[in-house]
Amino acid sequence: MDVAKKSINGKTIYAFTSRLQFLEFLDKLDGGMLIALNAEKLNKNESKLDDLINSNIGYPDGIGAVLALRRKGLKAVKIPGAEFWLDIITRYVESKSFYFIGSTTPVIEQTITKLKLEFPNIKINGYRNGFFEEGDETKLIGNLIASRPDIVFVAMGSPRQELLMSELMEEHPALYMGLGGSFDVYVGLKKRAPKLYQKLGLEWFYRLVKEPTRISRQTSLLKFLIKIIFGKI
């Protein structure tokens, strides 16, 4: 399936028009990495991360990315990774196997417990927390090679999760997706913005009110929007 895409600040973004289109795109995909893109990531210029984005599937996870694509004349919708990973499980629960990496031990264990309740037929080939000591990465690679999961979710924050996924992909090809703090949201440790904020594209503002320390990150969105308005993107 052909999906329109554009380069925004040196980063290729796929302009998915719906979650269903994204899922149908994945049906034809033979492995790779799904990378959520927002204004903060698009504003950065990190060659290694940029290379990973351009050689995999970057999708619009933030309103800034969506607006940039629309400014380029492409139809696009926001694909919230914090929800889309569950869409992926729902679509492939009967045909694919999964591996989960990230957050703290209590959170990942709660995540696995909840997934087994919501998806009784899910095939979980393994899981672990997102805190690595010396030798842990080697053990993880060994586990992936032995258990051969089809889909691997990594919730460790960016760019750490993307860098780890690129190393894991070299040893065990599969579909990888970075999830940031999605496991914490899934088990109720963190709250997403109310639906009205999400619909209006103001989820960033809600998070800023709840976590004022995010001000430097949200400044990236403001700068990015100014670039869009003045045609600098």
C-alpha positions, -999 to +999 in steps of 0.1 A: +000+000+000+014+034-010+013+060+017+023+096+010+053+109+029+073+141+032+107+152+046+102+177+074+135+192+087+154+163+072+131+136+087+107+115+066+072+113+080+045+090+066+011+109+063-013+082+075-049+093+071-063+069+097-053+042+121-068+016+098-046+028+069-016+025+092-026-011+102-032-021+066+003-007+058+017-029+086+001-059+070+025-056+041+055-046+062+082-072+068+097-059+100+112-025+107+108+002+134+078+025+141+090+059+154+066+084+169+074+120+156+063+152+173+076+188+173+103+181+198+119+153+177+114+172+144+131+203+159+162+183+168+191+176+145+207+144+157+222+125+128+220+090+142+184+094+152+176+111+119+191+082+100+170+057+120+138+077+113+146+080+075+154+043+072+122+032+091+086+044+096+082+078+112+046+086+119+028+118+132+023+113+170+020+150+178-001+179+165+031+197+153+039+168+130+003+167+117+003+205+110+037+203+092+024+175+069-008+195+062+012+226+054+030+204+028-004+196+013-008+161+026-038+148+045-027+134+078-041+126+113-024+122+146-016+086+154-012+085+192+013+058+199-001+054+235-032+040+219-020+026+186+002-002+201-031-017+215-046-015+180-016-035+168-022-061+194-059-063+187-052-068+150-025-095+154-033-112+187-043-144+169-015-145+145+016-129+160+038-132+191+049-103+213+078-092+235+076-062+259+105-041+272+103-010+294+094+010+325+100-004+360+096-040+371+062-034+389+048-015+359+059-041+333+045-069+354+012-050+358+012-044+320+016-081+313-011-090+338-036-066+323-028-076+287-035-113+296-068-103+310-078-081+280-063-105+254-067-140+267-051-155+235-021-132+234+012-150+229+038-132+251+073-146+243+089-125+271+092-092+289+116-072+311+120-037+326+137-009+309+167-005+333+198-022+321+229-033+339+261-046+324+254-077+304+216-073+303+215-062+267+234-094+256+210-115+276+180-097+260+194-103+225+198-140+234+162-141+247+149-125+215+168-149+192+156-179+212+119-168+215+116-152+181+088-127+188+071-111+157+065-077+174+086-060+201+074-030+220+101-009+238+089+018+263+120+036+274+118+072+261+135+087+231+162+085+218+172+057+241+145+033+229+152+040+192+190+033+197+183+001+216+158-011+189+183-005+162+208-027+180+182-054+186+170-054+150+205-063+138+203-095+158+166-103+156+146-088+127+110-081+137+085-052+139+097-028+167+077+001+181+089+027+206+063+036+232+078+061+256+057+061+288+028+041+273+030+012+298+026+037+327-005+051+310-019+017+303-018+006+340-031+040+352+001+053+367+000+083+344-031+100+329-036+111+293-053+144+286-091+144+286-107+136+252-116+172+246-079+183+249-069+155+225-096+164+200-085+201+200-048+192+197-041+206+231-028+174+248+006+192+251-010+220+270-027+196+295+006+179+301+023+212+306-002+223+333+002+189+350+039+189+347+053+224+346+089+210+343+080+202+307+082+239+297+115+235+279+100+206+258+068+225+250+090+255+239+101+232+211+065+230+199+060+267+199+092+272+179+082+245+155+047+260+150+063+294+143+085+278+116+054+262+101+035+295+101+063+314+083+070+286+059+104+276+073+094+239+075 
